Amino acid sequence: MREQLLLLIRISKPEYNETLYKDYKLYMNPQVAFKKGNMTAGQIDVMEGALTNVPSKILYSIDDKKTWKLLGETKLMYKNNNAYIYCMYGLKYDEKYYDAENNKYFYKIPWKYIEPLWQGNGTEMMVIMNTSIFIAKFHEAAEKYGLSHAYGKVHYDLNEKLSDIDYFKSAISDNFESVYHKIADGYELQKEVRLSVICPNKPDHYELQLDNDQKLRFTLIPLSFGKDIGVELSDLEFDDVLELPVRFSDKIKFYESQ
C-alpha cells in the first residue's frame, strides 16, 4: 500500500532546530549515540542497530580461515554501520482523518508522543512545509559530498526481525537495513522518518550542508506542557489513480488542545 507524506516535523529546542531553518544544515548524530543516556527519553533506544537475539557463537581465525577458535557466545548482536541520522516525525495521509464534505484533513499529534522529547520551556515544533523539496535537497547534498545515503520511514518490527535469519543476512550485507527497523514498545508513536548517511571516518557528529537557496518553508510552533497539537490541512487535491493528496493549501492551521 502506497503512503503519502504530508509534512515532516521535528520537536526540539530552538537552538537545535535553527541549525536547519537558519543555516540549512542537518545536524546528524551517529546511530550508536541513541543507545546512550545523553539523549532525551524519547531518543534513547538500547536496541538501535540490533541484528539478532538468536544465541550465537563468535569464532575467529588467525590462519586465513583455515581453522577457527571460539571467542565467546552472545545472545544479542549489533552492527555499527557508521550511520549518522536525522530523525523526524512523518505526518502521512490516512483517509479516516479526511473530511470530504469540507475538504479538510485534521490530524492530532498527541502529547504522549511529545512528552519523551520534551526539553522544558522553550521546546518547539518545527514543521517543514514543502517536504519534497527538502528531501530532494538531502539527496543532492549527500551526492555532492560523495556520501552513501538513504531516506525512508522506520518500521517498528524489530521484535520479530531479531529472530529472522533472513533479516540478519540482509542487515549484515546492507549498510542501511538495520537503521530502518526498531522495536515497537511505544516507539511506534514516533512515526519516525530518517535521513541517513554513512561516515567511515567516524566523527562525533556530522553536519550535512544543504543548498541554501532559501526555498524551504518552515513553521515554528511553541509547545506547552501536556498539550496535544492539532494540524488542519485544507483544499486538498487528489491523484485520480492513487487517490492520495498531491497538493493542499499552504494556509495550514495548528491548534493546541484545551
VEXDO-678286 format. One line per 3 residues: number of its first residue (from 1); their letters; for each residue x negated, y negated, z of C-alpha. Coordinates in steps of 0.02 Angstrom, whole numbers, plus 32768, in hexadecimal, padded with zeros to 4 digits. Last residue first. Layout:
REM residues N
NUM	a	X,Y,Z ~ ...
REM end
This chain:
REM residues 258
258	qse	817D,7B8E,850A ~ 8119,7BDE,847D ~ 80A8,7B6C,8417
255	yfk	80D9,7B4D,8363 ~ 8075,7B39,82C4 ~ 80B9,7AF9,821F
252	ikd	8068,7B10,8176 ~ 807E,7A86,80F6 ~ 800C,7AD7,8076
249	sfr	80A7,7B24,8028 ~ 8099,7BD8,7FF1 ~ 8047,7C3A,7F65
246	vpl	8028,7CF0,7F33 ~ 80AB,7D42,7FA2 ~ 80BD,7DFD,7F86
243	elv	8145,7E50,7F1F ~ 80C2,7EBB,7EC6 ~ 8112,7EA7,7E19
240	ddf	8166,7DFD,7E20 ~ 80DA,7DAA,7E82 ~ 812D,7D3B,7F02
237	eld	8136,7C80,7F23 ~ 814D,7C46,7FD8 ~ 819B,7B9D,7FFA
234	sle	8176,7BA3,80B5 ~ 80F7,7BE7,8130 ~ 8115,7BE0,81ED
231	vgi	8092,7C14,826C ~ 80C0,7C2F,8323 ~ 803C,7C27,83AB
228	dkg	8055,7C82,8450 ~ 802C,7C25,84F1 ~ 7FDA,7C67,8591
225	fsl	7F51,7BE3,8599 ~ 7F66,7B5A,8519 ~ 7F11,7B57,8470
222	pil	7EDA,7AC2,8409 ~ 7F00,7AE4,8350 ~ 7E80,7AB8,82CA
219	tfr	7EB4,7ABF,8213 ~ 7E34,7ADC,818B ~ 7E29,7AC3,80D0
216	lkq	7D90,7AFC,806E ~ 7D64,7A92,7FD7 ~ 7CE0,7A29,802F
213	dnd	7C5B,7A5A,7FAF ~ 7BEB,7AAA,8032 ~ 7BBA,7B4C,7FDB
210	lql	7BAE,7BC5,806C ~ 7B15,7BD6,80DA ~ 7B0C,7C7D,8132
207	eyh	7AC9,7C69,81E2 ~ 7A83,7D0C,8226 ~ 7A6E,7D3F,82DC
204	dpk	79E1,7D80,834A ~ 7987,7DAB,82A7 ~ 7975,7E62,8270
201	npc	7901,7E5B,81D7 ~ 7974,7ED8,817E ~ 7A05,7E5C,8179
198	ivs	7AA1,7EB0,8133 ~ 7B3A,7E41,811A ~ 7BEC,7E4D,815A
195	lrv	7C8E,7DEA,814F ~ 7D0F,7E3A,81C0 ~ 7DCC,7E35,81CD
192	ekq	7E19,7E64,8273 ~ 7ECF,7E82,8295 ~ 7E9E,7E59,834A
189	ley	7F33,7EB6,8394 ~ 7EE0,7F58,8356 ~ 7E5C,7F3F,83DC
186	gda	7ED7,7F7A,8461 ~ 7E93,802B,8471 ~ 7E80,803E,83B3
183	ikh	7DCD,8073,8393 ~ 7D6F,801A,830A ~ 7D46,803A,8254
180	yvs	7D06,7FB5,81DB ~ 7C50,7FA8,820E ~ 7C37,8066,820D
177	efn	7C53,806C,8150 ~ 7BE3,7FD6,812A ~ 7B36,801D,810B
174	dsi	7B77,80BB,80B5 ~ 7B15,815E,80BF ~ 7B27,8182,8179
171	ask	7BD8,813E,817F ~ 7C0F,81B1,80F3 ~ 7BC3,824B,8143
168	fyd	7C0F,8223,81EC ~ 7CB8,81FF,819C ~ 7CB4,82A8,8146
165	ids	7C89,82FB,81EC ~ 7D28,82B6,823C ~ 7D21,82BC,82FA
162	lke	7CF5,8205,830C ~ 7D73,81D7,8285 ~ 7E08,81FA,82F6
159	nld	7DE0,8179,837C ~ 7D93,810C,82F4 ~ 7E3D,80EB,82A7
156	yhv	7E56,8031,82C1 ~ 7E27,7FFE,820F ~ 7DD1,7F55,8202
153	kgy	7DFD,7EE9,816C ~ 7D86,7EC0,80E1 ~ 7CEA,7E66,80A4
150	ahs	7C41,7EB1,807A ~ 7B8C,7E7B,8061 ~ 7ADF,7EAE,8026
147	lgy	7A80,7E0B,802C ~ 7A21,7DBE,7F9C ~ 7A2E,7D0B,7FD9
144	kea	7A9A,7CD3,7F47 ~ 7AFE,7D75,7F4F ~ 7B2C,7D54,8004
141	aeh	7B5A,7CA0,7FDB ~ 7BC9,7CCF,7F47 ~ 7C23,7D57,7FAA
138	fka	7C45,7CE1,803B ~ 7C7E,7C55,7FC8 ~ 7CFA,7CCA,7F75
135	ifi	7D40,7CF8,8020 ~ 7D58,7C40,804B ~ 7DAA,7C19,7FA4
132	stn	7E24,7CA9,7FBA ~ 7E4A,7C75,806D ~ 7E8B,7BC7,8048
129	miv	7ED3,7B92,80F1 ~ 7E48,7BC9,8164 ~ 7E91,7BB8,8213
126	mme	7E27,7B8E,82AB ~ 7E7B,7BB3,8351 ~ 7E36,7B56,83E5
123	tgn	7DEE,7B74,8492 ~ 7DD5,7ACB,84E3 ~ 7E09,7B03,8590
120	gqw	7DC2,7BAF,85B6 ~ 7D6E,7C2D,8544 ~ 7E05,7C96,8511
117	lpe	7DD7,7D25,849C ~ 7E25,7DAD,850B ~ 7EBF,7D3C,8520
114	iyk	7EE2,7D18,8467 ~ 7F21,7DC5,8438 ~ 7F98,7DD5,84CD
111	wpi	7FC5,7D1F,84AE ~ 801D,7D5B,8413 ~ 8006,7D17,8363
108	kyf	80BA,7D08,8329 ~ 80E8,7D0A,8270 ~ 816F,7CAA,8214
105	ykn	8181,7CB2,8158 ~ 81FC,7C3E,8104 ~ 8264,7C47,8066
102	nea	8301,7C0C,80BF ~ 836F,7C9F,808C ~ 82D7,7D11,8076
99	dyy	829E,7D01,812B ~ 81FC,7D66,812B ~ 81BC,7DB3,81CC
96	ked	81F4,7E64,819F ~ 819F,7E4E,80F6 ~ 80F1,7E58,8141
93	ykl	806D,7DE6,80F5 ~ 7FC3,7DE5,8145 ~ 7F76,7D73,81C9
90	gym	7EC2,7DAE,81D4 ~ 7E6E,7D82,8278 ~ 7DB6,7D5E,825E
87	cyi	7D0B,7DAC,827E ~ 7C64,7D79,8234 ~ 7BEA,7E0A,822D
84	yan	7B33,7E35,8226 ~ 7B06,7EE8,81F7 ~ 7A5A,7F2A,8222
81	nnk	7AA6,7FD5,81FC ~ 7A98,8011,82B0 ~ 7AE8,80BD,82B6
78	yml	7B32,810F,8350 ~ 7B40,81C2,8390 ~ 7BA6,8201,8421
75	kte	7B9B,82AE,8471 ~ 7ADE,82BB,846B ~ 7A5B,8343,847A
72	gll	799E,8338,8484 ~ 78FB,832E,8423 ~ 7901,83E0,83E3
69	kwt	7871,840A,8370 ~ 7876,842B,82B5 ~ 7803,8483,823C
66	kkd	77D8,8464,8187 ~ 7828,83B7,8188 ~ 7788,835B,8157
63	dis	7722,83A2,81E6 ~ 7751,8331,8278 ~ 780A,835F,827E
60	yli	7899,8323,82EC ~ 793E,836B,8328 ~ 79D2,831C,837F
57	ksp	7A59,8399,83AF ~ 7B0F,8366,83A0 ~ 7BAF,8368,8407
54	vnt	7C38,8319,839A ~ 7C54,8265,83D1 ~ 7C2A,821F,8326
51	lag	7BF6,8180,82CB ~ 7C01,80F1,8349 ~ 7BD3,8048,8301
48	emv	7C34,7FE4,8382 ~ 7C73,805B,8408 ~ 7C40,7FED,849B
45	diq	7CB9,7F68,845F ~ 7CA4,7EB8,84A3 ~ 7CF9,7E30,843D
42	gat	7D9E,7E25,8499 ~ 7D49,7E1B,8543 ~ 7CDE,7D8A,8507
39	mng	7C2B,7DAF,84D6 ~ 7B8B,7DBB,853E ~ 7BB6,7E69,857F
36	kkf	7B70,7ED4,84F4 ~ 7BBD,7F45,8470 ~ 7BE9,7EAF,8404
33	avq	7B30,7E88,83F0 ~ 7B1A,7F2A,838C ~ 7B7B,7EDD,82FC
30	pnm	7AFB,7E52,82EC ~ 7B49,7DA5,82FB ~ 7B75,7D38,8266
27	ylk	7B83,7C7B,826E ~ 7BD5,7C57,81C6 ~ 7B9E,7BAB,818B
24	ydk	7C07,7B27,8133 ~ 7BBD,7A9F,81A1 ~ 7C5C,7A49,81DD
21	ylt	7CE4,7ACF,81D2 ~ 7C6E,7B62,81EA ~ 7BF7,7B2D,8274
18	eny	7C8C,7AC9,82B4 ~ 7CD9,7B6A,82F5 ~ 7C51,7B89,8376
15	epk	7C4E,7AD9,83BF ~ 7D0D,7AD7,83BC ~ 7D18,7B71,842E
12	sir	7D5F,7C10,83E4 ~ 7DF5,7C5E,838E ~ 7DE3,7C84,82D5
9	ill	7E6F,7C91,8256 ~ 7E79,7CC7,81A1 ~ 7F1C,7CA8,8144
6	llq	7F90,7CFF,80C9 ~ 7F3D,7DA6,80A4 ~ 7FAA,7E14,8036
3	erm	7FAB,7ECF,804D ~ 7FB7,7F59,7FCC ~ 8000,8000,8000
REM end
